[in-house]
Amino acid sequence: MAGGIQRVFVNLARSFAERGLAVDLVQATPGDGFRHAVPEGVRLIDLNARRALTSVLPLAGFRLRPETVFAMLCPKVCV
């Protein structure tokens, strides 16, 4: 797995999904660091942006209306 923060988000996603909640993990920049760890029932959406900054428009086009959003910043990816 890529790192600690990714592991935390995968664990949160797993826990929410086990409780019957619909969970989407949205990834701004491409990478396979945690793709293999995404639990069954959790949808992984890759915005395929070159940088986190350029993911804003694709994210705005993400048409779902989530009740809750958790965001993280991975400095290695955003530099």
KOLSE-13001 format. One record per residue (C-alpha): x, y, z; residue in three letters. Coordinates in Angstrom, 2 decimals. Example, Ala and Ser with C-alpha at 12.3 -4.5 7.8 and 13.67 -1.06 7.14 Angstrom:
// KOLSE-13001
<r><xx>12.30</xx><yy>-4.50</yy><zz>7.80</zz><res>ala</res></r>
<r><xx>13.67</xx><yy>-1.06</yy><zz>7.14</zz><res>ser</res></r>
***
This chain:
// KOLSE-13001
<r><xx>0.00</xx><yy>0.00</yy><zz>0.00</zz><res>met</res></r>
<r><xx>1.18</xx><yy>3.52</yy><zz>-0.76</zz><res>ala</res></r>
<r><xx>1.20</xx><yy>4.99</yy><zz>2.73</zz><res>gly</res></r>
<r><xx>-0.44</xx><yy>5.52</yy><zz>6.08</zz><res>gly</res></r>
<r><xx>-3.10</xx><yy>8.00</yy><zz>5.02</zz><res>ile</res></r>
<r><xx>-4.19</xx><yy>5.78</yy><zz>2.13</zz><res>gln</res></r>
<r><xx>-4.41</xx><yy>2.84</yy><zz>4.56</zz><res>arg</res></r>
<r><xx>-6.60</xx><yy>4.92</yy><zz>6.89</zz><res>val</res></r>
<r><xx>-8.97</xx><yy>5.82</yy><zz>4.04</zz><res>phe</res></r>
<r><xx>-9.19</xx><yy>2.22</yy><zz>2.83</zz><res>val</res></r>
<r><xx>-9.96</xx><yy>1.09</yy><zz>6.39</zz><res>asn</res></r>
<r><xx>-12.62</xx><yy>3.78</yy><zz>6.76</zz><res>leu</res></r>
<r><xx>-14.15</xx><yy>2.81</yy><zz>3.42</zz><res>ala</res></r>
<r><xx>-14.21</xx><yy>-0.86</yy><zz>4.44</zz><res>arg</res></r>
<r><xx>-15.86</xx><yy>-0.05</yy><zz>7.76</zz><res>ser</res></r>
<r><xx>-18.51</xx><yy>2.18</yy><zz>6.17</zz><res>phe</res></r>
<r><xx>-19.25</xx><yy>-0.39</yy><zz>3.45</zz><res>ala</res></r>
<r><xx>-19.60</xx><yy>-3.17</yy><zz>6.06</zz><res>glu</res></r>
<r><xx>-22.27</xx><yy>-1.03</yy><zz>7.70</zz><res>arg</res></r>
<r><xx>-24.23</xx><yy>-0.87</yy><zz>4.45</zz><res>gly</res></r>
<r><xx>-23.22</xx><yy>2.62</yy><zz>3.34</zz><res>leu</res></r>
<r><xx>-22.46</xx><yy>3.40</yy><zz>-0.30</zz><res>ala</res></r>
<r><xx>-18.79</xx><yy>4.37</yy><zz>-0.50</zz><res>val</res></r>
<r><xx>-16.81</xx><yy>5.89</yy><zz>-3.37</zz><res>asp</res></r>
<r><xx>-13.07</xx><yy>6.52</yy><zz>-3.14</zz><res>leu</res></r>
<r><xx>-12.15</xx><yy>9.28</yy><zz>-5.57</zz><res>val</res></r>
<r><xx>-8.51</xx><yy>9.47</yy><zz>-6.60</zz><res>gln</res></r>
<r><xx>-7.33</xx><yy>12.69</yy><zz>-8.22</zz><res>ala</res></r>
<r><xx>-4.07</xx><yy>11.52</yy><zz>-9.76</zz><res>thr</res></r>
<r><xx>-3.36</xx><yy>8.11</yy><zz>-11.27</zz><res>pro</res></r>
<r><xx>-1.60</xx><yy>5.56</yy><zz>-9.19</zz><res>gly</res></r>
<r><xx>-1.88</xx><yy>1.97</yy><zz>-8.11</zz><res>asp</res></r>
<r><xx>-0.58</xx><yy>2.49</yy><zz>-4.58</zz><res>gly</res></r>
<r><xx>-3.76</xx><yy>1.29</yy><zz>-2.86</zz><res>phe</res></r>
<r><xx>-5.93</xx><yy>0.07</yy><zz>-5.73</zz><res>arg</res></r>
<r><xx>-5.39</xx><yy>-3.58</yy><zz>-4.76</zz><res>his</res></r>
<r><xx>-6.54</xx><yy>-2.88</yy><zz>-1.19</zz><res>ala</res></r>
<r><xx>-9.89</xx><yy>-1.26</yy><zz>-2.05</zz><res>val</res></r>
<r><xx>-12.51</xx><yy>-3.51</yy><zz>-0.46</zz><res>pro</res></r>
<r><xx>-15.27</xx><yy>-5.21</yy><zz>-2.40</zz><res>glu</res></r>
<r><xx>-18.34</xx><yy>-3.02</yy><zz>-2.56</zz><res>gly</res></r>
<r><xx>-16.32</xx><yy>0.21</yy><zz>-2.58</zz><res>val</res></r>
<r><xx>-16.17</xx><yy>2.00</yy><zz>-5.91</zz><res>arg</res></r>
<r><xx>-12.81</xx><yy>3.51</yy><zz>-6.88</zz><res>leu</res></r>
<r><xx>-13.10</xx><yy>6.51</yy><zz>-9.20</zz><res>ile</res></r>
<r><xx>-9.89</xx><yy>7.72</yy><zz>-10.82</zz><res>asp</res></r>
<r><xx>-10.06</xx><yy>11.29</yy><zz>-12.14</zz><res>leu</res></r>
<r><xx>-6.77</xx><yy>10.74</yy><zz>-14.04</zz><res>asn</res></r>
<r><xx>-5.56</xx><yy>14.29</yy><zz>-13.44</zz><res>ala</res></r>
<r><xx>-1.88</xx><yy>15.05</yy><zz>-13.90</zz><res>arg</res></r>
<r><xx>-1.81</xx><yy>17.04</yy><zz>-10.67</zz><res>arg</res></r>
<r><xx>-4.22</xx><yy>17.47</yy><zz>-7.80</zz><res>ala</res></r>
<r><xx>-4.86</xx><yy>21.06</yy><zz>-8.90</zz><res>leu</res></r>
<r><xx>-6.04</xx><yy>19.95</yy><zz>-12.34</zz><res>thr</res></r>
<r><xx>-8.51</xx><yy>17.50</yy><zz>-10.79</zz><res>ser</res></r>
<r><xx>-10.90</xx><yy>20.30</yy><zz>-9.80</zz><res>val</res></r>
<r><xx>-12.84</xx><yy>20.34</yy><zz>-13.08</zz><res>leu</res></r>
<r><xx>-13.17</xx><yy>16.54</yy><zz>-13.34</zz><res>pro</res></r>
<r><xx>-14.25</xx><yy>16.47</yy><zz>-9.70</zz><res>leu</res></r>
<r><xx>-16.88</xx><yy>19.14</yy><zz>-10.41</zz><res>ala</res></r>
<r><xx>-18.21</xx><yy>16.84</yy><zz>-13.14</zz><res>gly</res></r>
<r><xx>-18.63</xx><yy>14.04</yy><zz>-10.62</zz><res>phe</res></r>
<r><xx>-22.44</xx><yy>14.07</yy><zz>-10.54</zz><res>arg</res></r>
<r><xx>-23.12</xx><yy>12.26</yy><zz>-7.29</zz><res>leu</res></r>
<r><xx>-24.35</xx><yy>14.27</yy><zz>-4.34</zz><res>arg</res></r>
<r><xx>-22.52</xx><yy>12.77</yy><zz>-1.36</zz><res>pro</res></r>
<r><xx>-23.80</xx><yy>13.28</yy><zz>2.15</zz><res>glu</res></r>
<r><xx>-20.27</xx><yy>13.38</yy><zz>3.52</zz><res>thr</res></r>
<r><xx>-16.86</xx><yy>14.01</yy><zz>2.00</zz><res>val</res></r>
<r><xx>-13.52</xx><yy>13.16</yy><zz>3.59</zz><res>phe</res></r>
<r><xx>-10.52</xx><yy>14.68</yy><zz>1.86</zz><res>ala</res></r>
<r><xx>-6.83</xx><yy>13.98</yy><zz>2.16</zz><res>met</res></r>
<r><xx>-3.74</xx><yy>15.52</yy><zz>0.71</zz><res>leu</res></r>
<r><xx>-0.79</xx><yy>13.39</yy><zz>-0.20</zz><res>cys</res></r>
<r><xx>2.18</xx><yy>15.79</yy><zz>-0.52</zz><res>pro</res></r>
<r><xx>4.24</xx><yy>13.35</yy><zz>-2.59</zz><res>lys</res></r>
<r><xx>1.52</xx><yy>13.28</yy><zz>-5.28</zz><res>val</res></r>
<r><xx>0.74</xx><yy>17.00</yy><zz>-5.17</zz><res>cys</res></r>
<r><xx>4.28</xx><yy>18.33</yy><zz>-5.47</zz><res>val</res></r>
***
